[in-house]
Amino acid sequence: MERARAAVADGLAARRAMACLDLTALGESEDAAGAARLAVGAKAAGVAAVCVWPAFVAAAKQVLAGSDVRVATVANFPDGDDDIAKAADEVARAFAAGADEVDVVAPLTALQDGDVGLVGELVQLCKARTPQGGTLKLILETGLLAEPPLITAAARAAVMAGVDMLKTSTGKVPVGATLEAAALLLDVIAEAGGRVGLKVSGGLRTADQAAGYLALCDAVMGPDWVTPRTFRLGASSLLDALEARR
């Protein structure tokens, strides 16, 4: 009986996670054909979004036309340049190319030096270029920031500036997502009344990892908070693990 209950719980968590998955292809060897194949798989699985390089947004959009799967892309990625005007221009071009969502990296050198104000300025510039219905996510690269007060301060600055979602990591640094960093971001989101979302990304490969982040969200935000609008899991190799559990 206990084993059966565990299997049911595992299946429920896997289905919840899949509905919130940003199926990602941001490797150096990606091409338009690969983005189209990714979109086909995403459409079949019913995930929340695909995340592809800006050059391949159109290829993904063509496949996903008429579906509920959104197309996300990246800006100021992955290095997080401190030139926020340039980053905002990249965001604008991405939306103009047809992206539904843009994940922009925070100005990391400035942020590591404690300049959280520039984070807010970046978000303000990018939100001004975000069309109605578009989603702006800010990547904080929490594995590089390390100090909890700095992560919290940066998250607060972004929320105050109007960001739609906070994101843990690019997935391009040694330390990606951690439960500890996600908890810090969720605390800030809770302070703001839950109106901002969370995207967990960086090193997600197993269904158990996904379930851990769902459980954390339920504990901090309540069991009804997690939806594709408020929560995402960004990963390139998580889909098969979730499909095996659901």
Secondary structure in CASP SS format (residue, H / E / C, confidence):
PFRMAT SS
TARGET T0000
AUTHOR 0000-0000-0000
METHOD secondary structure of the structure
MODEL  1
M C 1.00
E H 1.00
R H 1.00
A H 1.00
R H 1.00
A H 1.00
A H 1.00
V H 1.00
A H 1.00
D H 1.00
G H 1.00
L H 1.00
A H 1.00
A H 1.00
R H 1.00
R H 1.00
A H 1.00
M H 1.00
A H 1.00
C C 1.00
L E 1.00
D E 1.00
L E 1.00
T E 1.00
A E 1.00
L C 1.00
G C 1.00
E C 1.00
S C 1.00
E C 1.00
D C 1.00
A H 1.00
A H 1.00
G H 1.00
A H 1.00
A H 1.00
R H 1.00
L H 1.00
A H 1.00
V H 1.00
G H 1.00
A H 1.00
K H 1.00
A H 1.00
A H 1.00
G C 1.00
V C 1.00
A C 1.00
A E 1.00
V E 1.00
C E 1.00
V E 1.00
W C 1.00
P H 1.00
A H 1.00
F H 1.00
V H 1.00
A H 1.00
A H 1.00
A H 1.00
K H 1.00
Q H 1.00
V H 1.00
L H 1.00
A C 1.00
G C 1.00
S C 1.00
D C 1.00
V C 1.00
R E 1.00
V E 1.00
A E 1.00
T E 1.00
V E 1.00
A E 1.00
N C 1.00
F C 1.00
P C 1.00
D C 1.00
G C 1.00
D C 1.00
D C 1.00
D C 1.00
I H 1.00
A H 1.00
K H 1.00
A H 1.00
A H 1.00
D H 1.00
E H 1.00
V H 1.00
A H 1.00
R H 1.00
A H 1.00
F H 1.00
A H 1.00
A C 1.00
G C 1.00
A C 1.00
D C 1.00
E E 1.00
V E 1.00
D E 1.00
V E 1.00
V E 1.00
A C 1.00
P C 1.00
L H 1.00
T H 1.00
A H 1.00
L H 1.00
Q H 1.00
D C 1.00
G C 1.00
D C 1.00
V C 1.00
G H 1.00
L H 1.00
V H 1.00
G H 1.00
E H 1.00
L H 1.00
V H 1.00
Q H 1.00
L H 1.00
C H 1.00
K H 1.00
A H 1.00
R C 1.00
T C 1.00
P C 1.00
Q C 1.00
G C 1.00
G C 1.00
T E 1.00
L E 1.00
K E 1.00
L E 1.00
I E 1.00
L C 1.00
E C 1.00
T H 1.00
G H 1.00
L H 1.00
L H 1.00
A C 1.00
E C 1.00
P H 1.00
P H 1.00
L H 1.00
I H 1.00
T H 1.00
A H 1.00
A H 1.00
A H 1.00
R H 1.00
A H 1.00
A H 1.00
V H 1.00
M H 1.00
A H 1.00
G C 1.00
V C 1.00
D C 1.00
M E 1.00
L E 1.00
K E 1.00
T C 1.00
S C 1.00
T C 1.00
G C 1.00
K C 1.00
V C 1.00
P C 1.00
V C 1.00
G C 1.00
A C 1.00
T C 1.00
L H 1.00
E H 1.00
A H 1.00
A H 1.00
A H 1.00
L H 1.00
L H 1.00
L H 1.00
D H 1.00
V H 1.00
I H 1.00
A H 1.00
E H 1.00
A C 1.00
G C 1.00
G C 1.00
R C 1.00
V C 1.00
G E 1.00
L E 1.00
K E 1.00
V E 1.00
S E 1.00
G C 1.00
G C 1.00
L C 1.00
R C 1.00
T C 1.00
A H 1.00
D H 1.00
Q H 1.00
A H 1.00
A H 1.00
G H 1.00
Y H 1.00
L H 1.00
A H 1.00
L H 1.00
C H 1.00
D H 1.00
A H 1.00
V H 1.00
M H 1.00
G C 1.00
P C 1.00
D C 1.00
W C 1.00
V C 1.00
T C 1.00
P C 1.00
R C 1.00
T C 1.00
F E 1.00
R E 1.00
L E 1.00
G E 1.00
A E 1.00
S C 1.00
S C 1.00
L C 1.00
L H 1.00
D H 1.00
A H 1.00
L H 1.00
E H 1.00
A H 1.00
R H 1.00
R C 1.00
END
